[in-house]
Amino acid sequence: MTSDPTCIWPLGAILGEGPVWVARDRALWFTDIKRRKLHRFDPASGEKRSWDAPSQPGFVHPARGGGLVVGLQTGLHRFDPASGTFEFLTAPEPDRPGNRLNDATVAPDGSLWFGSMDDGETVASGAFYRLEPDGHAVRMGGECAITNGPALSPHGSILYHVDSLARAIDRFDVAANGVISNRRRFATVEEADGYPDGPTVDCEGHVWIGLWGGWRARRYAPDGSISAEVRFPVANVTKLAFGGPDFATAYVTTARQGVDDAALAEQPLAGGLFAFEADVPGLPGHEVSIGI
């Protein structure tokens, strides 16, 4: 169903995360949270570029009108790659300095949905938010220590939320006005399979999940059953993004956080950026256009 994954950038990220295909760049962007880096990979030229961030960056998404929106530990910022500057937008949790922003998606209407988490990964202080037209972030729910996602179904009517420590993936209904309701369990990951990490939805509405400590990415059908798995030569698979001209290339971030020297000798590509060709493509992403 898919090709084997290949490491296309063995950069050894401590915590590679947040891959997103930016169509206007024809390039993949992603972060290394713990090294405070933004990375850009151009598959046509092979060019690899990196920028320093002022605090831990959890995600990056293209902004309408140019630049990108980056979720830093200090809040949402607009980033200009040409100058390398970060313009502050809003801090959703000024009262929670131990939290950081971790993962995000952009809805078809251009609204940014994103999550926060405890940087110490123990306290249930995180939640997920939506950026409003007036520029402030409204708390939507999903309280837990480590949020991943949210991710949205192709038409934006279903939201998927990952509580990583609970090994749980939940789904909500999303109304036309953005109100969420009807939370229910979508899938649970068995302990032997690791922890669910970042979610991504393909054009058939199936949900791809990176498995931290699970050595694989897993695809779930809309009914919550497992429909495919792709195994990797590294343990910590964090998130997948579809890109390329037909959105059939899956780009996958990984991490070497928590991998000791002995384990690293067995998985020297840990923290690399991988790619494989998927039988079912993804969907074009959206630019953030609301609240910025």
C-alpha positions in Angstrom: 0.0 0.0 0.0 2.9 2.3 0.6 6.7 2.5 0.0 9.2 2.0 2.8 10.2 5.2 4.7 13.5 6.8 3.7 15.4 9.3 5.8 15.7 12.4 3.7 17.3 14.7 6.3 19.3 13.0 9.1 19.4 16.1 11.3 19.1 14.3 14.6 16.3 16.5 16.0 15.8 16.1 19.7 12.0 16.6 19.3 11.1 16.9 15.6 7.5 18.0 15.3 4.8 19.9 13.4 5.5 19.0 9.8 3.4 21.0 7.3 3.5 21.3 3.5 3.4 24.9 2.4 2.1 24.9 -1.1 3.3 28.4 -2.1 6.8 27.4 -1.1 6.5 23.9 -2.5 8.4 22.9 0.7 8.0 21.2 4.0 8.3 23.1 7.2 8.7 21.6 10.7 10.2 22.3 14.1 12.7 20.9 16.6 11.1 22.0 19.8 13.9 21.4 22.2 16.6 22.9 20.0 14.3 25.9 19.3 14.6 25.5 15.5 12.4 26.0 12.5 13.4 23.9 9.5 12.5 24.0 5.8 13.0 21.3 3.3 12.7 21.9 -0.5 12.4 18.4 -2.1 12.9 19.8 -5.7 16.3 21.3 -5.0 17.2 19.4 -1.8 17.8 22.7 -0.1 17.7 22.5 3.7 17.4 25.7 5.8 17.0 26.4 9.5 16.1 29.4 11.7 16.5 30.0 15.4 13.3 30.6 17.4 13.2 32.8 20.6 11.5 30.0 22.6 10.3 26.4 22.0 8.3 26.2 18.7 5.6 23.5 18.7 4.1 24.2 15.2 4.3 26.4 12.1 1.5 27.1 9.6 1.4 29.5 6.6 -0.3 32.8 7.1 -2.4 34.5 4.4 -0.6 37.6 3.1 2.8 36.1 3.7 4.9 34.7 6.5 4.0 31.9 8.9 2.2 31.6 12.2 4.4 29.9 14.8 3.3 28.5 18.2 6.0 29.3 20.6 6.1 28.6 24.4 5.5 32.4 24.8 2.5 32.4 22.5 1.5 32.8 18.9 3.8 34.8 16.7 4.0 35.7 13.0 7.3 34.7 11.5 9.0 36.4 8.5 11.5 33.9 6.9 13.2 36.7 4.9 14.3 38.6 8.0 14.1 35.8 10.6 11.9 38.0 12.9 9.0 37.0 15.1 6.0 39.4 15.7 4.0 38.7 18.8 0.3 38.0 18.2 -1.2 36.7 21.5 -0.5 34.6 24.5 -3.4 32.2 25.2 -2.1 31.1 28.7 -0.2 34.0 30.3 -1.0 32.5 33.7 0.6 29.1 32.9 4.3 29.7 32.3 5.1 26.0 32.6 3.0 25.2 29.5 4.0 25.5 25.9 2.2 25.3 22.6 2.5 21.9 20.9 0.5 21.1 17.8 -2.1 22.7 15.5 -4.2 22.5 12.3 -5.9 25.1 10.1 -9.6 24.6 9.3 -11.1 25.1 5.9 -12.3 28.6 6.9 -8.8 29.7 7.8 -9.1 29.4 11.6 -6.2 28.1 13.6 -6.9 25.3 16.1 -4.0 24.5 18.4 -3.1 22.8 21.7 -1.0 23.5 24.8 0.7 21.1 27.2 2.7 20.9 30.4 6.4 21.3 29.4 7.2 18.8 32.2 4.7 16.4 30.7 3.0 15.5 34.0 0.4 18.1 35.0 -3.0 18.1 33.2 -2.7 21.9 32.4 -3.0 21.7 28.7 -6.0 22.1 26.4 -6.9 23.1 22.9 -7.8 26.5 21.5 -9.2 28.3 18.5 -8.0 31.7 17.4 -10.9 34.1 17.1 -11.4 36.9 14.5 -10.5 39.5 17.1 -7.1 37.9 17.6 -7.7 36.3 21.0 -7.6 32.5 21.6 -10.7 30.8 23.1 -10.3 27.7 25.2 -12.3 24.8 23.6 -11.5 21.9 26.0 -9.5 18.7 25.9 -7.8 19.2 29.2 -4.8 16.9 29.7 -1.0 17.0 30.2 0.1 16.4 26.6 -2.3 17.5 23.9 -1.6 16.4 20.3 -3.6 17.7 17.3 -6.3 18.7 17.0 -6.9 17.5 13.5 -10.0 18.0 11.3 -11.9 15.8 8.9 -11.8 16.8 5.2 -14.8 19.0 5.5 -14.0 20.2 9.0 -17.1 18.7 10.7 -15.2 16.3 12.9 -12.3 17.2 15.2 -9.8 14.6 16.5 -8.0 15.3 19.8 -5.1 13.2 21.2 -4.5 12.8 25.0 -1.0 11.2 24.6 -0.5 10.1 28.2 -3.9 8.4 28.3 -3.1 6.7 25.0 -6.5 8.0 23.8 -7.8 9.6 20.6 -11.2 11.3 20.9 -13.5 12.9 18.3 -15.9 15.8 18.5 -18.6 17.1 16.2 -17.9 20.6 14.9 -20.8 22.9 14.1 -20.7 25.5 11.3 -20.1 28.2 13.9 -17.1 26.3 15.4 -18.9 25.0 18.5 -17.8 21.5 19.4 -20.0 18.8 21.0 -20.5 15.1 21.4 -17.1 14.0 22.6 -16.6 10.3 22.3 -13.7 7.8 22.1 -12.3 7.2 18.6 -9.4 4.8 19.4 -7.1 3.7 22.2 -3.5 2.7 21.7 -2.3 -0.4 23.6 0.6 0.0 25.9 2.9 -2.2 23.8 2.3 0.1 20.8 3.6 3.2 22.5 1.8 6.6 22.8 -0.3 8.3 20.2 1.4 11.5 19.0 0.4 13.9 16.2 -2.7 13.2 14.0 -3.1 14.0 10.3 -6.2 13.2 8.1 -6.0 12.0 4.5 -8.4 12.6 1.6 -10.5 9.5 2.6 -11.0 10.8 6.1 -8.6 8.3 7.6 -6.5 9.5 10.5 -2.7 8.9 10.6 -1.1 8.9 14.0 2.6 8.9 14.9 3.4 6.4 17.6 5.9 7.6 20.2 7.9 4.5 21.3 5.9 2.5 18.8 8.4 2.4 15.8 5.5 3.2 13.3 2.9 5.5 12.0 -0.7 4.1 12.1 -3.7 4.8 9.9 -7.2 4.6 11.4 -10.4 4.3 9.4 -13.3 6.7 10.3 -14.8 3.9 12.4 -11.7 3.7 14.6 -10.3 0.4 13.2 -6.7 0.1 12.1 -6.4 0.3 8.3 -2.6 0.4 7.8 0.7 0.8 9.5 4.1 1.9 8.3 7.2 0.8 10.3 10.2 3.0 10.8 13.8 2.3 11.9 13.4 4.7 14.8 11.2 4.4 17.9 9.7 7.9 18.3 7.5 8.8 15.3 5.9 12.1 16.0 3.8 13.3 13.1 3.0 12.9 9.4 2.2 15.6 6.8 1.2 15.0 3.1 3.0 17.1 0.5 4.3 17.2 -3.1 2.5 18.1 -6.2 -0.1 15.3 -5.7 0.0 15.2 -1.9 1.0 11.6 -2.1 4.3 12.0 -0.3 4.1 11.5 3.4 6.7 13.5 5.3 7.3 12.2 8.9 9.1 13.8 11.8 10.8 11.8 14.5 12.7 12.4 17.8 15.7 11.3 19.8 14.4 12.6 23.1 14.7 10.0 25.7 16.9 7.7 23.5 20.0 6.8 25.4 23.4 6.1 23.8 22.9 2.4 23.7 19.5 2.8 22.0 20.8 5.4 19.7 23.4 3.0 18.4 20.5 0.8 17.3 18.6 3.7 15.7 21.2 6.2 14.5 18.6 8.0 12.3 16.4 8.9 15.3 15.4 12.5 15.0 15.6 12.4 11.2 13.0 13.6 8.7 11.5 10.7 6.7 9.3 10.3 3.6 7.3 7.6 2.0 4.9 7.4 -0.9 1.3 6.8 0.3 -1.3 4.9 -1.7 -4.0 7.4 -0.5 -3.0 11.0 -0.7 -3.6 13.8 1.7 -5.4 17.1 1.1 -4.1 20.6 0.4 -3.6 22.6 3.6 -5.0 26.0 4.5 -3.5 29.3 5.3 -4.3 31.0 8.6 -6.5 34.0 7.7 -8.6 34.6 10.9 -7.4 36.6 13.8 -4.0 37.6 12.5 
